[in-house]
């Protein structure tokens, strides 16, 4: 579990995050959503330590990340897995070597054990047959699956995903969503996903944080979105007239009811 308490982040005289408090739960897909410029990316960077909060706390199972020494932070980062928006694979390494990379860097396994673990992770994302290929030889969706395999190689307790469906077609996005959801349950990880994908929000959003102008404006699950009367949230989620009509058909609420 990750908990943030009264988190604030300012750049010079501009405050980007304002007293954000939230709990991200184990074994659930925790989504951060919001308009571009709302502060959600800054929030994610504060969670993983790429930025230091101006004030407030980031607690990893009760451990105050902000108060840790450099050595303690390095140790904690070994419990984290990261999936980047662009997959961020090494072009010069094979698929297998990409998944082995964190094992080479941080594990005490011998070479045979590292290969076996990497193959297990590739099997988990149904890509063992592609292990000898290079990133340029596989599709974008396959690259994201390799990135997931690499992220779980060290059995992380915390999994961070930055726009994992960016650039993918809807069908492939569903595959990635289902994979992240099932891995979260299987490993009981605290999975945090920064996303603009409304299919992800409605499909796997078990705990959703909506950020509006640097503040937490709403928190709940995907089913609760349908019944929400938070106009800023519903305007963001159901931006098109078609989606508004679909919501109306499901809930019986006309869009004008959200005032």
N, C-alpha and C positions, 0 to 999 in steps of 0.2 A: 504494500500500500504506500502511496505517496500522498502527502498532505501539504498543501500550501496555506500559510496563514498571513493575512494582511500584506500580501506581496505588492510592492511598489517598485517601479522602474522608471527612472527619468534619464534623459539625455540632455545635459546642460539644464536649461530651464523648461524643457518640455517633458511633462510626465506622460508616459505611454501606458503604464499599468497603474491602476488606482485600487489599492486595498483589496486585491483579489484573494479570496479564500475558497478552497475546494478540496475534495477528497477524490483521489483516483484509486479505484478498488482492484484488489487481486482477482484474477480469473475472469475479468470483464474487459470488454472493449470500451475504453474511455476515449471519447471523441472531443476535440476542441474545434469549434466552428465559429465563424464570424466573417464579416465582410473584409475585403482587402484593406489593410491599414487599421484594423480594429485592435491589434496588439497580440493576436494569437501566436504569431511566429516568435515575437519577443518573449512571450510566456514560455514557449517550448524551449527556447535558448536558455532561459533562466533555470528551467527544470534540469537540463543536462549540464549546466555549468559553463556554457559558452558565454554567458553574460552573468554578472553578479547583480543581485537585486540591490536597489537603493535602500530598501528596508523590507522587513518581513522574514519569513522562514520557509525553507523547503525541507520537509522531513521525509526521509526514506525509512519506513518502518520505525519511526521515532528518532532516527538519527538526523541531526541538523546538518545538512549538506553545506550550508553557508558558513558554519562555524568550524568545519573540518580543516585540518592541515592539508598541505599539498599532497603529502604521502597518503593520507586517508582518502582524499578525493580520487587519487589514482587507483587505489584499491577498490573503491566503490564503483568506479567506471568499468571495472572488469565484470561487474554484475549487470551491466547495461548492454543491450543490443540496439543497433541503430539501422534503420532503413531510410535511405535518402531519396529525395524526389527523383533524382536522375539515375538511381540504382548505384552509381558511383563504383562500378566495377573497374578493375585494373585491366586495360586492354591487352597488356603484354602477358597476362597470366591466363591459363586455362580456367574453365569453370571450376574444376576440382581445386586448382591452386588458389582461386579467389576465395572459396569456402574455407580452405585450410589456413588462409592468411592470419585470422585472429588466433588460431590454434598455434601457429608457428610463433606468434608474438608473445602469447600470454600463458600457454599451457605447459605442463611438464611432461606431456606425452612424448613417446618416441615416434619416429616417422611412421611406422606401420599403424600405430594407434591413431595418429592424426589423420591418415588417409581413411581409415575405417570410420572415424567419427564424421569426417566430411562427407563420405559416401552415404552414411546414415541420414545426414541432414538433406542431402540431395534426393534421397529416396523419399523423404518426408514431403518434399515438394514435387515429386514425380519427375525428377530430372537426372536420374543416374545415367541414363543413356547419353546425356549431353556432356558428361564430365570432361571429355577430352577436347571439346570445342572451345573456341575463344568468344568473348562477348560480341564481337562484330559479326559472328556467324549465327547468332540466335536472335529471336524476335525480342521486342521490348518487353512483352509479357513474361517471356522466359528469363530475361535479365532481372526483372523484379523478383521472380521466384528464386533465382540464384542469390539475390540480395537478402531475401528472407532466410534462405538456408545458411548464409554466412552469419546473419544476425543471431541465429539460435545455436550456432556451433558451440558456444561456451555455456550453454544452458542458462541464459540470463534470467534474472528475477524481474527485470524491468525492460520493456521493449518499446522503443520510440520510433514512430513512423511519420515522416514528413511527406504529405501528399503522395502516398504510395500508389495511387491510381492515376497520377498525372501522365497525360499522353497516351493512355490506354483506351481501347474501345470498350463499350459497355459490357460485352460478354467477358472479356479478359478481366475487367475490373471486378466483376462478380466472383471470378475464380480467386483473385487476390483477397477479396473481402472474406470469402469462405475459409481460405487458408489461414488468414490472420486470426479469425474468430476461433477456428478449431485448435490452432497452436496455443492461443491464449488459454483455452480450457485445459488442454493437454498438459501444459507446463505450469499452469496456475500463475502466469505472469501478470504483472501490472502493465497492461498495454495501453499506450497513449498515442492516438492518431490525430494528427493535424490535417484536416481535409476540407475541400470545397465540394466534394462529391455527395450530392443529395441522396443518391442510391445507397451509398455507404451509411449515411446518417439514418435513413429509414430502415436499412437492412440489418446492420450490425450495431446500431447505436444503443448500447446497454446503459451507458452513463455519459451524457452529453453536456458539455459546458459551452454555453453561448456567450461569446465576448462581444460587447458593444462599446465602442469608444473607450477601450481600456478597462472596462468594468465587467465583472461577471453579471450578466443580465438575466440569466435563466440557467437552471440545471434540472435534468430529468432524463427519461429514456425516450426512445423513438415513438412508442405508443402514446406517451403523454404529449408529444408535439401536436398530434392530431387534435387534441382537446384544449390546447393552450390558448389563452386569451391575451398572451403577450404579443402585441401588434408588431413590435420590432422583430421578434423571432419569426412569426408567421409570414411577415413580408419578405424576410430573408429566405426562408425555406420554400415558400410557395410563391416565388417571384413571378412566374408566368401565369397568365389567365387560365391556361390549361391545367396547371397543377392546382390552382385555386378551385377550379371546378371539380377536379378529382377529389380534393379534400372535402368539398361540400357534399359530394355523392357518398363518401364513406361515413362522414360524421353527421350530416344533416345540417351543418353550420354553413350559412352563407358568408362569403368573405366579409361583408359589411358588418357582421356580428363581432369581428375582432377589433373592438375599440377600447 
